[in-house]
Amino acid sequence: MQGFPKRLYLLDFSRGLAALAVVFSHWKHFYVGISSSAEDTPLYFLFSMLFDSGGVAVDYFFCLSGFVFYWKYQAGIRSGEVSTWRFFVARFSRLYPLHLATLLLVCLLQHYYCVLNGSYFVYQFNDIKHFILNLFFASQWGMEHGFSYNGPIWSVSVEILLYVFFFLSVKYGRFRLCLPMLCALVTFLLCRKLGLSHGLTKGLMLFNLGGVVFGLVRIVRERFKATACLSLAIGLLVFFLSGYVCTIYLEEVLRTFGSSGLISKGHYILLTQFVWVFGLIPATVFFLTNVELSTGWTAKRIAWVGDITYSSYLLHFPLQLVAVLLVGVGILPEEFYMSVYGLVGFFVVLIYISRLSYRKFELPAQSILRASMIRKETTKC
């Protein structure tokens, strides 16, 4: 899109924070089989929202992915500059090396954990069938019995299908706001039927909303001045944030007085999800984009947080496995999971190895794969 920089650092930074929010929510993995309460969680008084609800950050991932893909690839796919093969290589080289490495690492660690404890850690379906599904990014395509191996990869498995939908819809259709909005509304109704936690329909809904946000940003910035765009973005964010806070208070009212005569629990859940999915998440993406484009503030110095999004997301479960194994053999103390030092130390190590993975493994592997695979396409031509 004309007028867009090559990178939106604030969006990248927010994506990195969302990944770390998911890590907070997975701290409960350490308490599987252990009698504990919320108060036992270190720094719970500060991060209670992240410990309890950090997993909803995956919703933000899906919406942000839709925005980024329409921004980065839409014009190139439609013009033919980005072929099917080039699109595949771009995604494969970015996602697969670390996925394969963490899959094999988790296989090894889960084996040792099972030898010591007689069962697997958290994710129990670690057989040949699920290994093959994971190998082909198909761990959440409906053929699985449950979460397996490096469980957080489920959202990436869903995104693979979203990439296919995106590429075909852009290549053989025409991008208009009404198409992704229609898809988002239809899949929202499907989520209501299938359950709000159904990964594929929820991912499709949010990915399309990301496309809607991109279209809105393009239209608004072509027609209004930067200050007006920023004012609109602030207004929308405040409006939907206020609406979401109201739904939280409504939950307290329902808990205190019951639902009779006011609103049923089912309708409350639907209202909350609608405000969250169609309001607060898209408004946040719209806001951050316009802040950077209107003010020129890029937050470039903290953009490394965005760089480690994928690595911190995929490496945190293997690191948890390492931690429980070290506790099991007595190298780490048993109170590790419930100590502030354990929590802080875990995040410090995770961030360090994630940055190392990004610079020393992911980027080199990506460059090698793209150079060799694109060369093969050129040679064939």
C-alpha positions as CSV (number, residue, x, y, z in Angstrom):
1,M,0.0,0.0,0.0
2,Q,1.3,3.4,-0.9
3,G,2.4,5.5,2.1
4,F,3.0,2.4,4.3
5,P,6.5,1.8,5.6
6,K,8.1,-1.6,5.2
7,R,7.5,-2.4,8.8
8,L,5.1,-1.2,11.5
9,Y,7.1,-1.5,14.7
10,L,4.3,-0.9,17.1
11,L,2.3,-3.8,15.6
12,D,5.4,-6.0,15.9
13,F,5.9,-4.9,19.5
14,S,2.3,-5.7,20.4
15,R,2.5,-9.1,18.8
16,G,5.6,-9.9,20.9
17,L,3.7,-8.8,24.1
18,A,0.8,-11.0,23.1
19,A,3.1,-14.0,22.8
20,L,4.5,-13.4,26.3
21,A,0.9,-13.0,27.6
22,V,0.2,-16.6,26.3
23,V,3.3,-17.7,28.2
24,F,1.9,-16.3,31.4
25,S,-1.4,-18.1,30.8
26,H,0.5,-21.4,30.4
27,W,2.3,-21.1,33.8
28,K,-0.6,-23.3,35.0
29,H,1.1,-26.2,33.2
30,F,3.4,-26.4,36.1
31,Y,0.5,-27.0,38.5
32,V,-0.9,-30.1,36.7
33,G,-1.4,-32.7,39.3
34,I,-0.5,-30.3,42.1
35,S,-3.0,-28.9,44.6
36,S,-2.7,-25.2,44.4
37,S,-4.7,-21.9,44.4
38,A,-4.4,-18.7,42.5
39,E,-2.6,-17.1,45.5
40,D,0.2,-19.7,45.0
41,T,1.1,-18.3,41.6
42,P,4.1,-15.9,41.9
43,L,3.2,-12.2,41.4
44,Y,-0.5,-13.1,40.9
45,F,-1.6,-9.8,42.3
46,L,0.2,-8.0,39.5
47,F,-0.4,-10.3,36.6
48,S,-3.7,-12.0,37.5
49,M,-5.3,-11.0,34.2
50,L,-2.4,-12.5,32.2
51,F,-2.4,-15.7,34.3
52,D,-6.1,-16.2,34.0
53,S,-6.9,-14.9,30.5
54,G,-3.6,-14.4,28.6
55,G,-4.5,-17.2,26.2
56,V,-7.0,-14.9,24.5
57,A,-4.0,-13.1,23.0
58,V,-4.1,-15.8,20.3
59,D,-7.3,-14.0,19.1
60,Y,-5.1,-10.9,18.6
61,F,-2.6,-13.0,16.6
62,F,-5.2,-14.1,14.1
63,C,-6.5,-10.6,13.5
64,L,-3.0,-9.1,13.3
65,S,-2.0,-11.8,10.8
66,G,-5.0,-10.9,8.6
67,F,-4.0,-7.3,8.6
68,V,-0.4,-8.0,7.8
69,F,-1.1,-10.4,5.0
70,Y,-3.5,-8.1,3.3
71,W,-1.0,-5.3,3.7
72,K,2.1,-7.3,2.6
73,Y,0.8,-9.7,0.0
74,Q,-2.5,-8.6,-1.4
75,A,-1.1,-6.3,-4.2
76,G,1.7,-8.7,-5.1
77,I,-0.6,-11.8,-5.4
78,R,-3.1,-9.9,-7.5
79,S,-0.5,-8.6,-9.9
80,G,1.2,-11.9,-10.2
81,E,4.5,-10.7,-8.7
82,V,4.0,-13.1,-5.8
83,S,3.4,-16.6,-7.3
84,T,1.9,-19.6,-5.5
85,W,5.4,-21.0,-5.1
86,R,7.0,-17.8,-3.8
87,F,4.1,-17.4,-1.3
88,F,4.6,-21.0,-0.1
89,V,8.4,-20.5,0.2
90,A,8.0,-17.3,2.2
91,R,5.7,-19.0,4.8
92,F,7.5,-22.3,4.8
93,S,10.9,-20.8,5.3
94,R,9.7,-18.6,8.1
95,L,7.7,-21.2,10.1
96,Y,9.0,-24.7,9.4
97,P,12.6,-24.7,10.7
98,L,11.8,-23.7,14.2
99,H,8.6,-25.8,14.2
100,L,10.6,-29.0,13.2
101,A,13.4,-28.2,15.7
102,T,11.0,-27.8,18.6
103,L,8.9,-30.8,17.6
104,L,12.0,-33.1,17.7
105,L,13.1,-31.4,21.0
106,V,9.7,-32.0,22.6
107,C,9.7,-35.6,21.4
108,L,13.0,-36.2,23.2
109,L,12.1,-34.3,26.4
110,Q,8.6,-35.9,26.6
111,H,10.3,-39.4,26.3
112,Y,12.5,-38.7,29.3
113,Y,9.6,-37.2,31.3
114,C,7.5,-40.2,30.6
115,V,10.3,-42.5,31.7
116,L,10.5,-40.6,35.0
117,N,6.8,-40.1,35.7
118,G,4.9,-42.7,33.7
119,S,2.9,-40.2,31.7
120,Y,3.5,-37.2,29.5
121,F,3.7,-33.6,30.6
122,V,0.4,-31.7,29.9
123,Y,-0.2,-32.9,26.3
124,Q,-0.8,-36.6,26.2
125,F,-1.3,-37.5,22.5
126,N,2.3,-38.1,21.6
127,D,2.0,-41.1,19.3
128,I,3.0,-41.7,15.7
129,K,-0.2,-40.5,14.2
130,H,0.0,-37.1,16.0
131,F,3.7,-36.8,15.2
132,I,2.8,-37.1,11.5
133,L,0.1,-34.6,11.9
134,N,2.5,-32.2,13.6
135,L,5.1,-32.9,10.9
136,F,2.7,-31.5,8.3
137,F,1.4,-28.6,10.4
138,A,-2.0,-30.5,10.6
139,S,-2.2,-30.9,14.4
140,Q,-5.5,-28.9,14.5
141,W,-7.2,-29.9,11.2
142,G,-9.8,-32.1,12.8
143,M,-7.9,-35.4,12.6
144,E,-6.4,-35.1,16.0
145,H,-7.6,-36.6,19.3
146,G,-6.4,-33.6,21.3
147,F,-3.4,-31.4,21.8
148,S,-0.1,-33.1,21.2
149,Y,3.7,-32.6,21.4
150,N,4.4,-28.8,21.3
151,G,0.8,-27.9,22.0
152,P,0.9,-24.2,21.3
153,I,1.6,-25.0,17.6
154,W,-2.1,-25.5,17.2
155,S,-2.7,-21.9,16.3
156,V,0.0,-22.0,13.6
157,S,-1.7,-25.2,12.3
158,V,-4.9,-23.2,11.9
159,E,-3.0,-20.3,10.3
160,I,-1.7,-22.5,7.6
161,L,-5.3,-23.1,6.5
162,L,-6.0,-19.4,6.8
163,Y,-3.0,-18.7,4.4
164,V,-4.6,-21.0,1.8
165,F,-7.9,-19.3,2.1
166,F,-6.3,-15.8,1.9
167,F,-4.2,-16.7,-1.1
168,L,-7.1,-18.2,-3.1
169,S,-9.5,-15.4,-2.2
170,V,-7.1,-12.7,-3.2
171,K,-5.8,-14.4,-6.3
172,Y,-9.2,-15.4,-7.7
173,G,-11.4,-12.7,-6.1
174,R,-11.2,-9.0,-5.5
175,F,-10.5,-7.4,-2.2
176,R,-13.4,-5.4,-0.9
177,L,-14.4,-4.6,2.6
178,C,-17.7,-6.5,2.2
179,L,-16.1,-9.9,1.4
180,P,-13.9,-10.3,4.5
181,M,-16.6,-8.6,6.7
182,L,-19.2,-11.1,5.4
183,C,-16.8,-14.0,6.0
184,A,-16.1,-12.7,9.6
185,L,-19.9,-12.5,10.3
186,V,-20.6,-15.9,8.9
187,T,-17.8,-17.5,10.9
188,F,-18.9,-15.7,14.0
189,L,-22.3,-17.4,13.7
190,L,-20.5,-20.7,13.1
191,C,-18.5,-20.1,16.3
192,R,-21.8,-19.7,18.1
193,K,-23.0,-23.1,16.8
194,L,-19.7,-25.0,17.1
195,G,-18.5,-23.3,20.3
196,L,-16.5,-20.1,20.7
197,S,-13.3,-22.1,21.2
198,H,-13.4,-23.8,17.8
199,G,-10.0,-22.9,16.4
200,L,-10.6,-22.8,12.7
201,T,-13.8,-20.9,12.5
202,K,-12.6,-18.4,15.1
203,G,-9.3,-18.0,13.3
204,L,-11.0,-17.4,10.0
205,M,-13.3,-14.8,11.6
206,L,-10.5,-12.9,13.1
207,F,-8.2,-13.2,10.1
208,N,-10.9,-11.7,7.9
209,L,-11.4,-8.9,10.4
210,G,-7.7,-8.1,10.1
211,G,-8.4,-7.7,6.3
212,V,-11.3,-5.4,7.1
213,V,-9.0,-3.2,9.4
214,F,-6.5,-3.0,6.6
215,G,-9.1,-1.8,4.2
216,L,-10.4,0.8,6.7
217,V,-6.9,2.1,7.3
218,R,-6.4,2.5,3.6
219,I,-9.7,4.3,3.0
220,V,-9.3,6.6,6.0
221,R,-5.8,7.6,5.3
222,E,-6.5,8.3,1.7
223,R,-9.4,10.6,2.6
224,F,-8.5,12.3,5.9
225,K,-5.5,14.1,7.4
226,A,-3.2,12.4,9.8
227,T,-4.6,14.1,12.9
228,A,-8.1,13.2,11.9
229,C,-7.1,9.5,11.5
230,L,-5.4,9.5,14.8
231,S,-8.4,11.1,16.5
232,L,-10.7,8.5,15.0
233,A,-8.4,5.7,16.1
234,I,-8.3,7.0,19.7
235,G,-12.1,7.4,19.7
236,L,-12.8,3.9,18.5
237,L,-10.4,2.3,20.9
238,V,-11.9,4.3,23.9
239,F,-15.4,3.4,22.8
240,F,-14.8,-0.4,22.5
241,L,-12.6,-0.5,25.5
242,S,-15.4,1.1,27.5
243,G,-17.9,-1.4,26.0
244,Y,-15.7,-4.3,27.1
245,V,-15.3,-2.9,30.6
246,C,-19.1,-2.6,30.7
247,T,-19.5,-6.3,29.8
248,I,-17.1,-7.1,32.8
249,Y,-19.4,-5.2,35.2
250,L,-22.4,-6.8,33.6
251,E,-20.9,-10.2,34.5
252,E,-20.7,-9.1,38.1
253,V,-24.3,-8.0,38.0
254,L,-25.3,-11.4,36.6
255,R,-23.3,-13.2,39.2
256,T,-24.9,-11.2,42.0
257,F,-28.6,-10.9,40.9
258,G,-28.9,-13.8,38.4
259,S,-29.9,-13.6,34.8
260,S,-33.7,-13.6,35.1
261,G,-35.3,-10.5,33.7
262,L,-32.1,-9.0,32.5
263,I,-30.0,-11.1,30.1
264,S,-29.3,-14.8,29.9
265,K,-25.8,-16.2,30.4
266,G,-25.7,-17.3,26.8
267,H,-26.6,-13.9,25.5
268,Y,-24.0,-12.3,27.8
269,I,-21.3,-14.6,26.4
270,L,-22.3,-13.8,22.9
271,L,-22.3,-10.0,23.7
272,T,-18.9,-10.2,25.3
273,Q,-17.4,-12.1,22.4
274,F,-18.9,-9.8,19.9
275,V,-17.5,-6.7,21.7
276,W,-14.1,-8.4,22.0
277,V,-13.8,-9.8,18.5
278,F,-15.6,-7.2,16.4
279,G,-14.7,-4.2,18.6
280,L,-11.7,-4.2,20.9
281,I,-9.3,-6.4,18.9
282,P,-9.7,-4.6,15.5
283,A,-9.8,-1.2,17.2
284,T,-6.4,-2.0,18.8
285,V,-4.9,-2.9,15.5
286,F,-6.4,0.2,13.9
287,F,-5.2,2.4,16.7
288,L,-1.6,1.2,16.8
289,T,-1.3,1.5,13.0
290,N,-2.6,5.0,12.9
291,V,-0.4,6.0,15.9
292,E,2.7,5.0,14.0
293,L,1.6,6.4,10.6
294,S,0.3,9.7,12.0
295,T,3.0,10.5,14.6
296,G,6.0,8.8,13.0
297,W,6.8,7.2,16.4
298,T,8.1,3.7,15.5
299,A,9.3,2.3,18.8
300,K,12.1,0.8,16.8
301,R,14.3,0.3,19.8
302,I,11.9,-2.2,21.4
303,A,11.0,-3.9,18.1
304,W,13.1,-6.9,19.1
305,V,10.1,-7.9,21.2
306,G,8.2,-8.5,18.0
307,D,11.2,-10.3,16.5
308,I,11.0,-13.0,19.1
309,T,7.2,-13.6,18.9
310,Y,7.4,-16.9,17.1
311,S,10.4,-18.2,19.0
312,S,9.0,-17.3,22.4
313,Y,5.7,-18.9,21.4
314,L,7.2,-22.2,20.3
315,L,10.1,-22.4,22.8
316,H,8.2,-21.8,26.0
317,F,6.7,-25.3,26.3
318,P,10.0,-27.1,25.7
319,L,11.6,-24.8,28.3
320,Q,8.8,-25.8,30.7
321,L,9.6,-29.4,30.0
322,V,13.3,-28.7,30.8
323,A,12.3,-27.0,34.0
324,V,10.1,-29.8,35.3
325,L,12.8,-32.4,34.4
326,L,15.3,-30.3,36.4
327,V,12.9,-30.2,39.3
328,G,12.4,-33.9,39.0
329,V,16.1,-34.7,39.3
330,G,16.7,-32.3,42.1
331,I,18.6,-29.6,40.2
332,L,15.9,-27.0,40.7
333,P,14.0,-26.7,44.0
334,E,10.4,-28.1,44.2
335,E,9.1,-24.6,45.0
336,F,10.5,-23.3,41.7
337,Y,6.9,-22.9,40.2
338,M,5.7,-20.8,43.1
339,S,8.6,-18.5,43.6
340,V,9.1,-15.0,42.1
341,Y,12.7,-16.0,41.3
342,G,11.4,-19.0,39.3
343,L,9.0,-16.9,37.3
344,V,11.4,-14.1,36.6
345,G,14.2,-16.5,35.8
346,F,12.0,-18.5,33.4
347,F,11.1,-15.3,31.4
348,V,14.7,-14.1,31.4
349,V,15.9,-17.4,30.0
350,L,13.0,-17.6,27.5
351,I,13.7,-14.2,26.1
352,Y,17.4,-14.8,25.9
353,I,17.1,-18.1,24.0
354,S,14.3,-16.7,21.8
355,R,16.5,-13.8,20.7
356,L,19.4,-16.3,20.1
357,S,17.1,-18.5,18.1
358,Y,15.8,-15.7,16.0
359,R,19.3,-14.3,15.1
360,K,21.3,-17.5,15.0
361,F,18.8,-20.1,13.7
362,E,15.6,-18.7,12.3
363,L,17.0,-16.0,10.1
364,P,19.9,-18.1,8.7
365,A,17.6,-21.0,8.0
366,Q,15.1,-18.7,6.4
367,S,17.7,-17.2,4.1
368,I,19.1,-20.6,3.1
369,L,15.7,-22.0,2.3
370,R,14.5,-19.0,0.3
371,A,17.7,-18.8,-1.7
372,S,17.7,-22.5,-2.6
373,M,13.9,-22.9,-3.2
374,I,13.5,-19.7,-5.2
375,R,16.6,-20.7,-7.3
376,K,14.9,-24.0,-8.1
377,E,11.8,-22.2,-9.4
378,T,14.0,-19.8,-11.5
379,T,16.0,-22.8,-12.9
380,K,12.8,-24.6,-13.9
381,C,11.5,-21.6,-15.7
